[in-house]
């Protein structure tokens, strides 16, 4: 019975994706304003739109490719031994519900998947100032997600073009590089371990942004789709980073 369910989901998604999804993901949404408080970071959730769930990664990847060619992220997200094909993600649950309604009215079934970034718990660091430095760094990562999210909405709604979008991506990367250099290495071995974990994640996100600023559409996948993939990748990376931080050194 379960296998029949996933075949049905696969068939419904294939039919639904005959519609270009980019406009459906953004037409009821406005930009967030891109504001994240510097120097502070709290755990948070994002609400992702999934266009299918599968027990097989290869099946999910097939739908992911179709999704990306129609303006969605096409990001394969694994949790609880299932693979979800994510088209976009939102800070506010109500925004995700509005998009889900928009998709449903166009004949596309979807599901809202919560991705949680826990509150980081830095154990054994040398000082409160060191903790603030680490939290400030994490807030800059979240800011990069928010900025990419806004850029993708602006692209989908025609508020900006690809040239301007890439300039904004370059600016976002520049801000992240500055923040990276400002992270304190600390005074203890424990500080150093946390620093290295955070620094590695900054490097990975900077690579994502560098790929976006140089991206050329040669495979039928738009810049907006790649940016959606990029900001969901950032959310997954910061969630993994905080899980690593909280695993206790």
NUDREN-626201 format. One record per residue (C-alpha): residue number from 1; residue in three letters; x, y, z. Coordinates in steps of 0.02 Angstrom, whole numbers. Example, Ala and Ser with C-alpha at 12.3 -4.5 7.8 and 13.67 -1.06 7.14 Angstrom:
% NUDREN-626201
(1,'ALA',(615,-225,390))
(2,'SER',(684,-53,357))
END
This chain:
% NUDREN-626201
(1,'UNK',(0,0,0))
(2,'UNK',(141,120,45))
(3,'UNK',(228,92,-123))
(4,'UNK',(63,127,-214))
(5,'UNK',(49,290,-118))
(6,'UNK',(219,350,-174))
(7,'UNK',(183,300,-355))
(8,'UNK',(24,405,-342))
(9,'UNK',(119,553,-270))
(10,'UNK',(247,538,-409))
(11,'UNK',(110,537,-543))
(12,'UNK',(17,686,-468))
(13,'UNK',(177,788,-457))
(14,'UNK',(225,747,-636))
(15,'UNK',(56,810,-697))
(16,'UNK',(59,963,-585))
(17,'UNK',(231,1016,-640))
(18,'UNK',(169,1045,-816))
(19,'UNK',(129,1216,-740))
(20,'UNK',(274,1337,-717))
(21,'UNK',(286,1350,-528))
(22,'UNK',(396,1505,-504))
(23,'UNK',(253,1629,-511))
(24,'UNK',(145,1520,-398))
(25,'UNK',(281,1521,-266))
(26,'UNK',(295,1710,-259))
(27,'UNK',(136,1794,-321))
(28,'UNK',(58,1803,-147))
(29,'UNK',(222,1844,-57))
(30,'UNK',(315,2007,-30))
(31,'UNK',(498,2029,15))
(32,'UNK',(541,2018,199))
(33,'UNK',(641,2177,209))
(34,'UNK',(801,2081,239))
(35,'UNK',(821,2136,420))
(36,'UNK',(910,2023,545))
(37,'UNK',(973,2090,711))
(38,'UNK',(1161,2093,712))
(39,'UNK',(1246,2014,861))
(40,'UNK',(1101,1903,912))
(41,'UNK',(1037,1735,856))
(42,'UNK',(892,1629,914))
(43,'UNK',(829,1462,857))
(44,'UNK',(698,1472,721))
(45,'UNK',(598,1373,594))
(46,'UNK',(569,1389,409))
(47,'UNK',(419,1318,319))
(48,'UNK',(461,1233,155))
(49,'UNK',(344,1185,14))
(50,'UNK',(367,1003,-36))
(51,'UNK',(300,943,-204))
(52,'UNK',(324,759,-165))
(53,'UNK',(391,635,-38))
(54,'UNK',(478,473,-83))
(55,'UNK',(563,324,-5))
(56,'UNK',(685,323,-151))
(57,'UNK',(813,462,-173))
(58,'UNK',(822,431,-361))
(59,'UNK',(634,459,-379))
(60,'UNK',(648,620,-280))
(61,'UNK',(792,679,-389))
(62,'UNK',(688,652,-547))
(63,'UNK',(550,765,-480))
(64,'UNK',(681,887,-413))
(65,'UNK',(751,910,-588))
(66,'UNK',(577,945,-658))
(67,'UNK',(544,1066,-515))
(68,'UNK',(702,1166,-544))
(69,'UNK',(666,1179,-731))
(70,'UNK',(499,1260,-688))
(71,'UNK',(563,1389,-567))
(72,'UNK',(566,1296,-401))
(73,'UNK',(718,1253,-297))
(74,'UNK',(716,1067,-335))
(75,'UNK',(805,1034,-171))
(76,'UNK',(801,856,-104))
(77,'UNK',(783,861,85))
(78,'UNK',(801,700,184))
(79,'UNK',(721,674,354))
(80,'UNK',(649,522,443))
(81,'UNK',(703,408,299))
(82,'UNK',(598,505,173))
(83,'UNK',(655,618,32))
(84,'UNK',(557,778,4))
(85,'UNK',(568,885,-153))
(86,'UNK',(568,1064,-93))
(87,'UNK',(515,1206,-207))
(88,'UNK',(538,1353,-88))
(89,'UNK',(544,1399,96))
(90,'UNK',(472,1539,202))
(91,'UNK',(506,1617,372))
(92,'UNK',(320,1633,409))
(93,'UNK',(204,1483,413))
(94,'UNK',(61,1590,347))
(95,'UNK',(163,1632,191))
(96,'UNK',(190,1446,160))
(97,'UNK',(3,1415,181))
(98,'UNK',(-38,1552,56))
(99,'UNK',(81,1475,-70))
(100,'UNK',(9,1302,-38))
(101,'UNK',(-166,1371,-73))
(102,'UNK',(-102,1454,-231))
(103,'UNK',(-27,1290,-291))
(104,'UNK',(-184,1193,-249))
(105,'UNK',(-291,1311,-352))
(106,'UNK',(-176,1273,-499))
(107,'UNK',(-193,1085,-475))
(108,'UNK',(-28,1055,-387))
(109,'UNK',(-26,955,-226))
(110,'UNK',(100,1007,-94))
(111,'UNK',(146,984,88))
(112,'UNK',(225,1103,213))
(113,'UNK',(385,1036,292))
(114,'UNK',(457,1120,446))
(115,'UNK',(646,1137,453))
(116,'UNK',(704,1184,627))
(117,'UNK',(865,1273,671))
(118,'UNK',(887,1246,859))
(119,'UNK',(952,1373,983))
(120,'UNK',(1142,1353,992))
(121,'UNK',(1213,1301,1160))
(122,'UNK',(1397,1345,1172))
(123,'UNK',(1470,1244,1315))
(124,'UNK',(1637,1283,1396))
(125,'UNK',(1684,1438,1297))
(126,'UNK',(1804,1563,1373))
(127,'UNK',(1691,1715,1393))
(128,'UNK',(1523,1796,1361))
(129,'UNK',(1606,1908,1231))
(130,'UNK',(1663,1754,1137))
(131,'UNK',(1486,1687,1138))
(132,'UNK',(1424,1852,1067))
(133,'UNK',(1551,1840,927))
(134,'UNK',(1489,1667,880))
(135,'UNK',(1306,1719,890))
(136,'UNK',(1341,1870,781))
(137,'UNK',(1419,1755,651))
(138,'UNK',(1266,1643,651))
(139,'UNK',(1153,1795,631))
(140,'UNK',(1251,1841,474))
(141,'UNK',(1218,1669,402))
(142,'UNK',(1032,1691,433))
(143,'UNK',(1043,1862,352))
(144,'UNK',(1117,1782,195))
(145,'UNK',(965,1667,186))
(146,'UNK',(845,1814,204))
(147,'UNK',(934,1915,71))
(148,'UNK',(933,1771,-55))
(149,'UNK',(750,1740,-17))
(150,'UNK',(709,1922,-56))
(151,'UNK',(811,1917,-217))
(152,'UNK',(716,1764,-279))
(153,'UNK',(548,1846,-243))
(154,'UNK',(602,2003,-334))
(155,'UNK',(656,1900,-485))
(156,'UNK',(494,1800,-491))
(157,'UNK',(385,1955,-478))
(158,'UNK',(486,2054,-605))
(159,'UNK',(541,2183,-476))
(160,'UNK',(722,2155,-526))
(161,'UNK',(820,2076,-668))
(162,'UNK',(960,1948,-667))
(163,'UNK',(1099,2076,-681))
(164,'UNK',(1038,2172,-528))
(165,'UNK',(1005,2008,-437))
(166,'UNK',(1185,1954,-462))
(167,'UNK',(1247,2122,-398))
(168,'UNK',(1143,2092,-241))
(169,'UNK',(1216,1917,-225))
(170,'UNK',(1391,1990,-237))
(171,'UNK',(1348,2116,-101))
(172,'UNK',(1278,1978,9))
(173,'UNK',(1437,1878,-13))
(174,'UNK',(1541,2031,27))
(175,'UNK',(1446,2056,190))
(176,'UNK',(1471,1873,234))
(177,'UNK',(1658,1881,199))
(178,'UNK',(1676,2034,311))
(179,'UNK',(1580,1946,450))
(180,'UNK',(1689,1791,427))
(181,'UNK',(1847,1891,457))
(182,'UNK',(1773,1968,615))
(183,'UNK',(1738,1803,702))
(184,'UNK',(1846,1791,857))
(185,'UNK',(1953,1635,868))
(186,'UNK',(1944,1643,1057))
(187,'UNK',(2071,1601,1190))
(188,'UNK',(2043,1417,1227))
(189,'UNK',(2046,1251,1136))
(190,'UNK',(1856,1240,1151))
(191,'UNK',(1838,1413,1073))
(192,'UNK',(1950,1356,932))
(193,'UNK',(1843,1203,894))
(194,'UNK',(1685,1307,886))
(195,'UNK',(1774,1436,779))
(196,'UNK',(1828,1304,654))
(197,'UNK',(1654,1230,641))
(198,'UNK',(1578,1401,607))
(199,'UNK',(1718,1452,489))
(200,'UNK',(1695,1293,386))
(201,'UNK',(1510,1333,365))
(202,'UNK',(1551,1511,311))
(203,'UNK',(1668,1440,178))
(204,'UNK',(1531,1325,113))
(205,'UNK',(1404,1466,104))
(206,'UNK',(1528,1583,20))
(207,'UNK',(1553,1447,-111))
(208,'UNK',(1364,1441,-140))
(209,'UNK',(1358,1630,-165))
(210,'UNK',(1508,1628,-281))
(211,'UNK',(1423,1497,-389))
(212,'UNK',(1265,1603,-396))
(213,'UNK',(1354,1762,-450))
(214,'UNK',(1437,1667,-593))
(215,'UNK',(1284,1564,-641))
(216,'UNK',(1233,1555,-824))
(217,'UNK',(1072,1470,-878))
(218,'UNK',(1130,1333,-995))
(219,'UNK',(1018,1192,-932))
(220,'UNK',(846,1271,-928))
(221,'UNK',(861,1310,-743))
(222,'UNK',(834,1495,-704))
(223,'UNK',(939,1601,-588))
(224,'UNK',(787,1617,-475))
(225,'UNK',(777,1428,-460))
(226,'UNK',(963,1417,-418))
(227,'UNK',(943,1553,-286))
(228,'UNK',(799,1458,-205))
(229,'UNK',(909,1303,-203))
(230,'UNK',(1046,1411,-127))
(231,'UNK',(944,1482,15))
(232,'UNK',(874,1312,63))
(233,'UNK',(1052,1245,60))
(234,'UNK',(1101,1384,181))
(235,'UNK',(959,1338,299))
(236,'UNK',(1011,1155,297))
(237,'UNK',(1193,1202,329))
(238,'UNK',(1155,1315,476))
(239,'UNK',(1040,1182,550))
(240,'UNK',(1179,1053,533))
(241,'UNK',(1303,1176,609))
(242,'UNK',(1196,1209,763))
(243,'UNK',(1166,1022,784))
(244,'UNK',(1355,1000,781))
(245,'UNK',(1379,1141,907))
(246,'UNK',(1248,1064,1021))
(247,'UNK',(1323,890,1012))
(248,'UNK',(1438,944,1156))
(249,'UNK',(1625,950,1131))
END
